[in-house]
Amino acid sequence: MKKRKYGVALSMILAAGTVLAACGSDEADTGTDEGNGGGEGTEETSDFKVAMVTDTGGVDDKSFNQSAWEGLQQFGSDNGLEEGTDGFTYFQSNNDADYVTNMNTAVRNDFNLVFGVGFLLNQALTEVASQNPETNFALIDDVSEGDNVASITFKEHEGSFLVGVAAGLTTESDQIGFVGGVESDLINKFAAGFQAGVEAVNPDAEVQIEFAGDFNDAARGQQIAASMYGSGTDVIYHAAGGTGNGVFTEAKNLKQQDPDRQVWVIGVDRDQWDEGQVGEDNVTLTSMVKRVDVAVQDISTRAMEGDFPGGEIIEYGIQEEGIAIAESQDNLSQEILDEIANYREQIVAGEIEVPSTLE
């Protein structure tokens, strides 16, 4: 399988922005909501159809499922597509068994391109793609074989390094936490990059790494966060999807109880500033933004134009503008922002090779 990088189309798409929407549906139901699907972006409507299948987190997970859906909505709006089975839509997965069902439903509805959002869909997507060679598929966050499958990956470790720099320079206790969803090669990339960023600026700090075993268990996320904050940790970075919502809940509860207490959360995938708002305070230090929305727009555009990168791995990192820190930076001092910019330049220049695996 070939590995290529794309930057030109990506930069053009970034200018388009994203559209926020969050909704849910039942098994094999779509996100169709007549009148909400755009159609103002172009004068003519394309007959191209594109769908996405979520993991169990859903399109309102405030994380990568939601980011993917925002990207699909923007693509639909830009190209005059209607939201629904005649244009663009999503299929919500409520459990693992829904993955194959929803993939097959998308194929039966004659979608030209079907996204599987998350590495948990790899097996289902690979199976359905092999049985339907005339349909194009794109897998986000993992690699799948097949001439009709594009594998979309990100250099999460690079962005995690940058927020690690922020954590290392912000902590007062030198105790920092990382909460991952399901332990895997992917989530280990987040943890490894984060730990390296902390160590680069604060070798005295300790990073405690824990995995919740689930991407959709906010109660478990809150439980882990309570233990970490209770033992002196003052900054926690989560890469846990919906489970990470529990980390925010615990941090906000502590901030409400003691407004003077320093307690921070670093968000993931999207700018999670809004998730940290508590009264006049905000516990979101920053977020590691993975532009899943941009990747979805990029691959959809290429597929519509007859340039679908089947059988290839498309990787988005800092240099490709697919990885960054959030634009919400009110809780970062100028000194910290300058250090982040400095390390960003070194990563892009190849002067720093960020580890992608835990030692």
Solvent accessible surface area in square Angstrom, and as a share of the most:
residue,aa,sasa,rsa
1,M,90,0.40
2,K,130,0.55
3,K,123,0.52
4,R,106,0.39
5,K,112,0.47
6,Y,30,0.11
7,G,32,0.31
8,V,119,0.68
9,A,35,0.27
10,L,1,0.00
11,S,49,0.31
12,M,140,0.63
13,I,20,0.10
14,L,40,0.20
15,A,94,0.73
16,A,47,0.37
17,G,29,0.28
18,T,59,0.34
19,V,67,0.38
20,L,118,0.59
21,A,29,0.22
22,A,60,0.46
23,C,50,0.30
24,G,57,0.55
25,S,26,0.17
26,D,95,0.49
27,E,84,0.38
28,A,36,0.28
29,D,63,0.32
30,T,30,0.17
31,G,4,0.04
32,T,54,0.32
33,D,75,0.39
34,E,137,0.61
35,G,82,0.78
36,N,93,0.48
37,G,7,0.06
38,G,47,0.45
39,G,34,0.32
40,E,167,0.75
41,G,42,0.41
42,T,57,0.33
43,E,179,0.80
44,E,146,0.65
45,T,95,0.55
46,S,35,0.23
47,D,134,0.69
48,F,19,0.08
49,K,32,0.14
50,V,0,0.00
51,A,0,0.00
52,M,1,0.00
53,V,0,0.00
54,T,0,0.00
55,D,4,0.02
56,T,36,0.21
57,G,15,0.15
58,G,2,0.02
59,V,0,0.00
60,D,71,0.37
61,D,8,0.04
62,K,71,0.30
63,S,0,0.00
64,F,22,0.09
65,N,1,0.00
66,Q,10,0.04
67,S,4,0.03
68,A,0,0.00
69,W,0,0.00
70,E,10,0.05
71,G,0,0.00
72,L,0,0.00
73,Q,17,0.08
74,Q,17,0.08
75,F,3,0.01
76,G,0,0.00
77,S,27,0.18
78,D,52,0.27
79,N,25,0.13
80,G,3,0.03
81,L,1,0.01
82,E,111,0.50
83,E,10,0.05
84,G,5,0.05
85,T,53,0.31
86,D,112,0.58
87,G,0,0.00
88,F,1,0.00
89,T,0,0.00
90,Y,0,0.00
91,F,1,0.00
92,Q,13,0.06
93,S,0,0.00
94,N,79,0.40
95,N,73,0.37
96,D,100,0.52
97,A,81,0.63
98,D,3,0.01
99,Y,11,0.04
100,V,49,0.28
101,T,53,0.31
102,N,0,0.00
103,M,0,0.00
104,N,42,0.21
105,T,16,0.09
106,A,0,0.00
107,V,25,0.15
108,R,165,0.60
109,N,49,0.25
110,D,105,0.55
111,F,4,0.01
112,N,67,0.34
113,L,0,0.00
114,V,0,0.00
115,F,0,0.00
116,G,0,0.00
117,V,0,0.00
118,G,3,0.02
119,F,38,0.16
120,L,69,0.34
121,L,0,0.00
122,N,34,0.17
123,Q,149,0.66
124,A,8,0.06
125,L,0,0.00
126,T,49,0.28
127,E,76,0.34
128,V,0,0.00
129,A,2,0.02
130,S,85,0.55
131,Q,115,0.51
132,N,34,0.17
133,P,93,0.59
134,E,166,0.74
135,T,15,0.09
136,N,43,0.22
137,F,0,0.00
138,A,0,0.00
139,L,0,0.00
140,I,0,0.00
141,D,9,0.05
142,D,45,0.23
143,V,58,0.33
144,S,4,0.02
145,E,121,0.54
146,G,28,0.27
147,D,136,0.70
148,N,17,0.09
149,V,0,0.00
150,A,0,0.00
151,S,0,0.00
152,I,0,0.00
153,T,19,0.11
154,F,1,0.00
155,K,31,0.13
156,E,0,0.00
157,H,24,0.11
158,E,22,0.10
159,G,0,0.00
160,S,0,0.00
161,F,8,0.03
162,L,4,0.02
163,V,0,0.00
164,G,0,0.00
165,V,0,0.00
166,A,0,0.00
167,A,0,0.00
168,G,3,0.03
169,L,67,0.33
170,T,21,0.12
171,T,14,0.08
172,E,136,0.61
173,S,45,0.29
174,D,48,0.25
175,Q,70,0.31
176,I,1,0.01
177,G,0,0.00
178,F,0,0.00
179,V,0,0.00
180,G,0,0.00
181,G,0,0.00
182,V,43,0.25
183,E,109,0.49
184,S,24,0.15
185,D,123,0.64
186,L,22,0.11
187,I,7,0.04
188,N,30,0.15
189,K,37,0.16
190,F,5,0.02
191,A,0,0.00
192,A,3,0.02
193,G,0,0.00
194,F,0,0.00
195,Q,53,0.23
196,A,18,0.14
197,G,0,0.00
198,V,0,0.00
199,E,94,0.42
200,A,48,0.37
201,V,32,0.18
202,N,23,0.12
203,P,109,0.69
204,D,113,0.58
205,A,11,0.08
206,E,125,0.56
207,V,24,0.14
208,Q,76,0.34
209,I,46,0.24
210,E,49,0.22
211,F,46,0.19
212,A,16,0.12
213,G,55,0.53
214,D,55,0.29
215,F,21,0.09
216,N,81,0.42
217,D,50,0.26
218,A,46,0.36
219,A,77,0.60
220,R,85,0.31
221,G,0,0.00
222,Q,55,0.24
223,Q,109,0.49
224,I,4,0.02
225,A,0,0.00
226,A,43,0.33
227,S,71,0.46
228,M,1,0.00
229,Y,2,0.01
230,G,68,0.65
231,S,68,0.44
232,G,30,0.29
233,T,5,0.03
234,D,11,0.06
235,V,0,0.00
236,I,0,0.00
237,Y,0,0.00
238,H,0,0.00
239,A,4,0.03
240,A,0,0.00
241,G,5,0.05
242,G,5,0.05
243,T,0,0.00
244,G,0,0.00
245,N,43,0.22
246,G,1,0.01
247,V,0,0.00
248,F,4,0.02
249,T,55,0.32
250,E,22,0.10
251,A,0,0.00
252,K,54,0.23
253,N,52,0.27
254,L,25,0.12
255,K,31,0.13
256,Q,124,0.55
257,Q,140,0.62
258,D,64,0.33
259,P,82,0.52
260,D,139,0.72
261,R,83,0.30
262,Q,49,0.22
263,V,3,0.02
264,W,45,0.16
265,V,0,0.00
266,I,0,0.00
267,G,0,0.00
268,V,2,0.01
269,D,8,0.04
270,R,39,0.14
271,D,53,0.28
272,Q,1,0.00
273,W,50,0.18
274,D,114,0.59
275,E,34,0.15
276,G,0,0.00
277,Q,84,0.37
278,V,15,0.09
279,G,68,0.66
280,E,179,0.80
281,D,57,0.29
282,N,14,0.07
283,V,1,0.00
284,T,1,0.01
285,L,0,0.00
286,T,1,0.00
287,S,0,0.00
288,M,0,0.00
289,V,19,0.11
290,K,3,0.01
291,R,52,0.19
292,V,0,0.00
293,D,5,0.03
294,V,0,0.00
295,A,0,0.00
296,V,1,0.01
297,Q,5,0.02
298,D,0,0.00
299,I,0,0.00
300,S,0,0.00
301,T,36,0.21
302,R,19,0.07
303,A,13,0.10
304,M,56,0.25
305,E,123,0.55
306,G,72,0.69
307,D,75,0.39
308,F,36,0.15
309,P,4,0.02
310,G,25,0.24
311,G,14,0.13
312,E,12,0.05
313,I,29,0.15
314,I,0,0.00
315,E,21,0.10
316,Y,0,0.00
317,G,0,0.00
318,I,2,0.01
319,Q,120,0.53
320,E,11,0.05
321,E,77,0.35
322,G,1,0.01
323,I,2,0.01
324,A,41,0.32
325,I,27,0.14
326,A,2,0.01
327,E,164,0.74
328,S,30,0.19
329,Q,59,0.26
330,D,122,0.63
331,N,44,0.23
332,L,11,0.06
333,S,58,0.38
334,Q,120,0.53
335,E,130,0.58
336,I,18,0.09
337,L,37,0.19
338,D,78,0.41
339,E,59,0.26
340,I,7,0.03
341,A,47,0.37
342,N,64,0.33
343,Y,32,0.12
344,R,95,0.35
345,E,112,0.50
346,Q,44,0.20
347,I,13,0.07
348,V,54,0.31
349,A,68,0.53
350,G,61,0.59
351,E,127,0.57
352,I,39,0.20
353,E,164,0.74
354,V,12,0.07
355,P,58,0.36
356,S,43,0.27
357,T,96,0.56
358,L,55,0.27
359,E,218,0.98
